[in-house]
């Protein structure tokens, strides 16, 4: 999250956990990688950069696979397997542990600041625990939570719906800010 700015009044989360609980079963080998990179990097790369895993990041366990354009994962797979990408992806993934370490700060910031919060989640996302979207309400009880018919990359199949949700949320946030300034 970086610096927690007092001026920030809204936050939008799309498939991003805010608690360690949100990291589902898929994260067990990834946590092992964080604990001992040298011993676990080969296994992580084999899994993370495989075509099957790349496809699963998009489709998850969606029973309506025909809604997805296969180019989504085949293009990503091609990109991930370009020279040097395995090293880049391993480094990025290893660094992600610092995000997880910051979850408690992020939760504290949300509890203290109570930002207007829009949470958008794909119900077929296997990357994160399905209970995570509602957990945001533990820190921000008035969070606006939407679980969509989508996978991890919800924009793959629900772009129009997400655009409408964000447009409505930002519009209502703008109105609230103008009312605060007038009052």
Buried (B, 14 or more C-beta within 10 A) or exposed (E): BEEBEEEEBBBBBBBBBBBEEBBBEBBEEBEBBBEEBEEBBEEBBEBBBBBEBBBBBBBBEBEEBEBBEEEBBEEBBEEBBEEEEBEEBBEEBBEBBEEBEBBEEBBEBBEEBBBBBBBBBBBBBBBBBBEBBEBBBEBBEEBBBBBBBBBBBBBBBBEEBBEEBBEEBBEBBEEEEEEEEEE
